[in-house]
């Protein structure tokens, strides 16, 4: 199973990559919203783990743009935010 992890914090992104790889997943990491959109729209992923607060294009925008482009890969939104806004 191939996953795309989208996280702008390099340490956290690497921790997620290592942990998921240890569990048998094939993991790619994107560090900003534009890179996330490009990888998710061009690659074949089983799921995208998507941070909300990202540089260039936030997670909400990435998800919206992927859906508008017809990409229906499941997305799990991750955030350190404590509320909707």
SVG drawing of the C-alpha trace seen along z (x, -y; Angstrom):
<svg xmlns="http://www.w3.org/2000/svg" viewBox="-15 -30 29 35">
<polyline fill="none" stroke="black" stroke-width="0.4" points="0.0,0.0 1.4,-3.4 0.8,-6.4 1.5,-10.1 2.4,-12.0 2.1,-15.7 3.9,-17.5 5.9,-20.7 7.8,-19.9 10.8,-17.8 11.2,-16.0 7.6,-15.0 7.4,-14.0 10.4,-11.8 9.0,-10.2 5.7,-9.4 7.6,-8.0 9.8,-5.8 6.9,-4.5 4.6,-3.8 7.5,-2.2 8.2,0.1 4.6,1.2 5.0,2.2 3.7,-0.9 5.5,-2.4 5.6,-6.1 6.4,-9.3 6.6,-12.7 5.6,-16.1 6.5,-19.3 4.2,-21.9 0.8,-22.2 1.9,-22.6 4.2,-19.5 1.3,-17.6 -1.1,-18.5 1.4,-17.5 2.3,-14.2 -1.3,-13.2 -2.6,-14.0 0.3,-12.3 0.9,-9.3 -1.2,-6.3 -1.7,-6.4 -4.0,-4.3 -4.4,-7.3 -3.0,-10.8 -2.2,-11.9 -2.6,-15.7 -1.6,-18.4 -3.8,-21.4 -1.3,-24.2 1.1,-24.1 3.1,-26.6 2.1,-27.6 -1.4,-25.9 -3.1,-24.8 -4.5,-21.3 -8.1,-22.4 -7.1,-23.9 -5.1,-20.8 -8.0,-18.5 -10.5,-20.8 -8.3,-21.0 -7.7,-17.2 -11.5,-16.6 -12.1,-19.2 -9.5,-17.4 -11.3,-14.1 -8.8,-12.5 -10.8,-10.4 -8.0,-9.0 -9.0,-8.9 -7.6,-11.8 -6.9,-11.9 -6.5,-15.4 -3.9,-15.9 -3.5,-19.1 -2.2,-20.5 -5.0,-23.1 -7.5,-22.8 -10.6,-24.1 -12.3,-24.3 -10.7,-27.6"/>
</svg>
